[in-house]
């Protein structure tokens, strides 16, 4: 499958086709039980490569989004893996940060790791709704969200201080 020309719109089309009218592909919002959930997707090409050579970049617990991994398969279709916000946070504990940054902001993962820990979705809609249900029932969801909010605020304050120090030293 050669979707490099406009991969995002091609993937959005296929996800929209799978999820139906409850999915707004422009805003990347899925509506379930009158609640809106932010979705992000990551495309993994290279169906001719081994899964341990295929990397998923920009995984982010800090985004609080449900991640859909869209792995190109040899049949020129996609295999989907749905990771709830909780799954993405847990996976961050096993991965290394991208570009020497903070794992909480961005990390990467091989497709083989995803395949070994998560089931391929036979129905994207069912898998997404199951992920939402499990996420909402998770006993630490509220605490996790509060923690991520506090970390985001701390990083924002540190960034302001860093910028002030750079201005001081470089002026």
N, C-alpha and C positions, 0 to 999 in steps of 0.2 A: 504494500500500500504506500503510495507516495502522497503524503498529506502535508509535506513541508511547505507548500505554497501558502496555505492558510489553515494550519492544523487546528487552531482554536475554534474556528467556525465549523469545521468538519466534526470535531469532537462534540461541540455544543449541539450540532444537529443530531448526532447519534444518541447523545444523552437525553435530549428533548424527546426524541422518538421513543426511547425506552421509558421515560418518566411521565410523559403525557402533559396534560394541562396544568398540573400542580407545580411544574417547574418553569420558572422564568429564567431563560438562558442569558438574557441581557444582564440582569442583576445577580444571577447565580443564586437564586433563592428557591428553595423547595418548601411548599406549604403542606403541612401535615397536621391534622386535628386542629385547624385554625391557628397554628403557630408557624412562624417562618424560621427556616434553618438555612444558614449560609453554607454553600457548597463550593468547593474548589476541586479542580481536577488536574491531574498530572499525567501527561502523555509519556509513554515509554515506547520508543520505536525500536528498530533493530531486531525484528522477529527472527532474523537469521543468526543472531548471536545467542550465546548461553545466557540464562537468566542472571548468573552472577556477574556478567559483564554489562548488564543493563542497569543504569543508575536512575533513581528518581530523585530529583533535586527539589529544593525549596519546600520541604516538609516543615510545617510550623505549628507547634502547640499554641503559640501565642496568638495565632489567628482565630482560634476557637471554631474553625470550620470543619465540616465533615469533608474528608478527602476521598475522592474517587480516583483510583489508579486505573488508567486506561492503557492496558498493555497490548500493543499490536501483536497479533498472532499470525502464523503462516497462511491462514485462510483469508488474509486481508480484511480481518474484522478485529474487534477488540475483546479482550478478556477484562472484566471489571472486578476490582477489589474495593470494597467499601470500608473505610476506617472512620469510626466515630471520632469525635473530638477527644474522648477518653483514650481510645486506641492510639491516636496520634501522640498524645502526651506520654503514654506508656512506652511507645516505640522510641521516643526521644531519649529514654533512660538507657537504651541499648545502642544508640548511634553516636556518631561523632559530629560535632558542629561543622557547618560549611564555612570555608574560607577563614578558619581560625576564630570564628565569632562565638556566639553563645548558642548552645543547643536549643535553648528555649525560643530563640528567634528563627533559626533555620538549621536544618540538618538534611543530610541525604542518606539514601538507603538503596540497597540493591533490590532488584525485583525478586531474586531468589529468597531474600529475607522475608519479603511480603508474602510470597507464595507459600513459604514454610510456616507462617504464622496466621494467615488469614485464608478463608475459603473464597474461591472464585465465585462470583455471583452468577447464579443461573437465571435470576431475575433481578435486574438492577433496582427496580422499584421495591421489590420485597426486601432486598438486602439493605437498601437505604432506610426503609421504614423500620426494619429490625434494629439497625444501628441507632436510630433515633430513640426507639423505645428503651434499649439497653442504656443508652447515654442518660436519658431522663431518670431512670431508676437507680443510677449509680449513687451509692451512699456518699461519695466524696465530691460530687459535682459542684455543689455550692462553695465548699471550701477551696476547691481547685480554681474556680473562677475568681474568688476573692484573692487567692494567692497570685494568680497571673495578673490581676489588676494592680496589686501592690508592686509587683516586679516591674510592670510597665511604667508605673509612676516613678519608681526608683531610677530606672534607666533613663527616663526623660529628664529627671533632675540632674543625674550625672552628666548627661549630654550637655545640658545648659552650662554646668560648671566647667566641663572640658572646653567648650567654645569660649567661655570667658577667659580661661587660662591661656588658650591659644592666642586670643586677641591681645592679652597682656604681654605675652612673651614676643609676639611677632610685630607689635606696633612700634 
